[in-house]
Amino acid sequence: MSISVNHLHYTYPGSREEVIKGIDFSVQSGEIFSMLGPSGAGKSTVQKILFGVLKGYRGEVRVLGRDMSGVGPDFYEKIGVAFEVPNLYERFTALENLRFFASLYRAPGRDPWKLLERVGLEDAAHTRVGAFSKGMKVRLNFIRAFLHEPQVIFLDEPTSGLDPSSARRLKEIIREERERGKTIFLSTHDMFAAETISDRVAFMVDGLIRQVDSPRKLKLEWGEKKVRVECRRENRLLTEEFPVEGIGSNSDFLRLIRENPVETLHTQEATLEDIFIRVTGRELR
């Protein structure tokens, strides 16, 4: 197991209000685990506790078998972090940034040039980061987390501010890293990104985790077990719904698709955002 959290509570210094209110969850090795919730839910606070930035919590937090209350510098050889706001040296080029950060670790890491190629930044390798667009900085910040071959990677809103093509490329990299045995912990309010890449998701609202499960199981549990058919009859669009159970022997369904050109046919699955709203009563805003 890569991450284990039991009865975690946290209150920021100087405040009387708990922001994390007694949560429990675990993340298996080689798993993509996403913590989903609106701004202020406590996602980033949990991440900061998990990689040792915030101390003074109550409860038990273990990462890679280490109690986070007593980790030392060697712990950071084993984890990678990409913060939501890129933290880069703007007077350095992209390649200089990666080489500098790689020098901070003892073990030899990944080839910086190949990492730049993976996110489409090879042509900007010798450009100063100060001249980068926001999306370019996000991509550079993302690959920096993988430089030293960490076992666990923490990603905070990794696709925020990216165009669809760049976001898809980053999601492909996350899947590839999972296949290489890495554990990926995401915090995000991007339901589509979480739904398409996560092995499991946790719904978090107001410092509490309301549900943890795989996107598939959640959609099966909360989705309507119906099939919607759109077909064309005499230049009119017809829409009919049928129960999934026994669909293969449903005479009305079979007659409809046999006698009319079908334009669309799909099950009525709930989206992850629909499920989040139904479970928590809150929207992701």
HELIX and SHEET records of a PDB file:
HELIX    1   1 LYS A   43  LEU A   50  1                                   8    
HELIX    2   2 MET A   68  GLY A   70  5                                   3    
HELIX    3   3 PRO A   73  GLU A   77  5                                   5    
HELIX    4   4 ALA A   94  ALA A  102  1                                   9    
HELIX    5   5 PRO A  112  ARG A  118  1                                   7    
HELIX    6   6 GLU A  122  ALA A  124  5                                   3    
HELIX    7   7 VAL A  129  ALA A  131  5                                   3    
HELIX    8   8 LYS A  134  ARG A  144  1                                  11    
HELIX    9   9 PRO A  164  GLU A  179  1                                  16    
HELIX   10  10 MET A  191  ILE A  197  1                                   7    
HELIX   11  11 PRO A  215  TRP A  222  1                                   8    
HELIX   12  12 ILE A  247  SER A  249  5                                   3    
HELIX   13  13 SER A  251  GLU A  259  1                                   9    
HELIX   14  14 LEU A  272  THR A  280  1                                   9    
SHEET    1   A 4 ILE A  20  VAL A  27  0                                        
SHEET    2   A 4 ILE A   3  TYR A  10 -1                                        
SHEET    3   A 4 ARG A  58  VAL A  63 -1                                        
SHEET    4   A 4 ARG A  66  ASP A  67 -1                                        
SHEET    1   B 6 ILE A  79  ALA A  82  0                                        
SHEET    2   B 6 VAL A 152  ASP A 156  1                                        
SHEET    3   B 6 THR A 183  THR A 188  1                                        
SHEET    4   B 6 ILE A  32  LEU A  36  1                                        
SHEET    5   B 6 ARG A 200  VAL A 205  1                                        
SHEET    6   B 6 LEU A 208  ASP A 213 -1                                        
SHEET    1   C 3 ARG A 236  PRO A 243  0                                        
SHEET    2   C 3 LYS A 226  ARG A 233 -1                                        
SHEET    3   C 3 VAL A 262  THR A 267 -1                                        
END                                                                             
